[in-house]
Amino acid sequence: STPHYMHANPHATPKPSVGAERKEAAFEELVTVQATVEHTASVIWLHGLGDTGHTWSTIPSWLQIPWCRFIFPSAPSRQVTTKA
């Protein structure tokens, strides 16, 4: 059957450890592909520099693992420089 896609824009704030400075963790976009049968596993697929989670969201249809939920977060964009 066809995978079910969910898109979200979460702004999660993790609990800091004792004495740690609190920092906010946020994703630009979070794409979740739900399992098409009973969910027994999850994969969090992280993208590389200059990419997004949405680009990789077609992977579940290639892998054909119907019991697995796939989560594709998109990291915030950052300026990148190279050393010459």
Contacts in CASP RR format, 6 or more apart in sequence:
PFRMAT RR
TARGET T0000
AUTHOR 0000-0000-0000
METHOD contacts of the structure
MODEL  1
STPHYMHANPHATPKPSVGAERKEAAFEELVTVQATVEHTASVIWLHGLG
DTGHTWSTIPSWLQIPWCRFIFPSAPSRQVTTKA
1 36 0 8 1.000
1 66 0 8 1.000
2 36 0 8 1.000
3 33 0 8 1.000
3 34 0 8 1.000
3 36 0 8 1.000
3 60 0 8 1.000
3 61 0 8 1.000
4 33 0 8 1.000
4 34 0 8 1.000
4 36 0 8 1.000
5 31 0 8 1.000
5 32 0 8 1.000
5 33 0 8 1.000
5 34 0 8 1.000
5 57 0 8 1.000
6 31 0 8 1.000
6 32 0 8 1.000
6 33 0 8 1.000
6 34 0 8 1.000
7 29 0 8 1.000
7 30 0 8 1.000
7 31 0 8 1.000
7 32 0 8 1.000
8 29 0 8 1.000
8 30 0 8 1.000
8 32 0 8 1.000
9 27 0 8 1.000
9 28 0 8 1.000
9 29 0 8 1.000
9 30 0 8 1.000
10 26 0 8 1.000
10 27 0 8 1.000
10 30 0 8 1.000
11 24 0 8 1.000
11 26 0 8 1.000
12 25 0 8 1.000
12 26 0 8 1.000
12 27 0 8 1.000
13 22 0 8 1.000
13 24 0 8 1.000
13 25 0 8 1.000
14 25 0 8 1.000
16 22 0 8 1.000
16 23 0 8 1.000
26 76 0 8 1.000
27 73 0 8 1.000
27 74 0 8 1.000
27 75 0 8 1.000
27 76 0 8 1.000
28 52 0 8 1.000
28 74 0 8 1.000
28 75 0 8 1.000
28 76 0 8 1.000
28 77 0 8 1.000
29 52 0 8 1.000
29 53 0 8 1.000
29 54 0 8 1.000
29 73 0 8 1.000
29 74 0 8 1.000
30 71 0 8 1.000
30 72 0 8 1.000
30 73 0 8 1.000
30 74 0 8 1.000
31 53 0 8 1.000
31 54 0 8 1.000
31 57 0 8 1.000
31 71 0 8 1.000
31 72 0 8 1.000
31 74 0 8 1.000
32 69 0 8 1.000
32 70 0 8 1.000
32 71 0 8 1.000
32 72 0 8 1.000
33 57 0 8 1.000
33 60 0 8 1.000
33 69 0 8 1.000
33 70 0 8 1.000
33 72 0 8 1.000
34 69 0 8 1.000
35 41 0 8 1.000
35 66 0 8 1.000
35 67 0 8 1.000
35 68 0 8 1.000
35 69 0 8 1.000
36 66 0 8 1.000
37 66 0 8 1.000
37 67 0 8 1.000
38 67 0 8 1.000
39 67 0 8 1.000
39 68 0 8 1.000
39 69 0 8 1.000
40 67 0 8 1.000
40 68 0 8 1.000
41 65 0 8 1.000
41 67 0 8 1.000
41 68 0 8 1.000
41 69 0 8 1.000
42 68 0 8 1.000
42 69 0 8 1.000
42 70 0 8 1.000
42 71 0 8 1.000
43 68 0 8 1.000
43 69 0 8 1.000
43 70 0 8 1.000
43 71 0 8 1.000
44 71 0 8 1.000
44 73 0 8 1.000
45 53 0 8 1.000
45 56 0 8 1.000
45 59 0 8 1.000
45 70 0 8 1.000
45 71 0 8 1.000
45 72 0 8 1.000
46 73 0 8 1.000
46 75 0 8 1.000
47 53 0 8 1.000
47 55 0 8 1.000
47 56 0 8 1.000
47 72 0 8 1.000
47 74 0 8 1.000
47 75 0 8 1.000
49 80 0 8 1.000
50 77 0 8 1.000
52 74 0 8 1.000
53 72 0 8 1.000
53 73 0 8 1.000
53 74 0 8 1.000
54 72 0 8 1.000
54 74 0 8 1.000
56 72 0 8 1.000
57 70 0 8 1.000
57 72 0 8 1.000
59 70 0 8 1.000
60 68 0 8 1.000
60 70 0 8 1.000
END
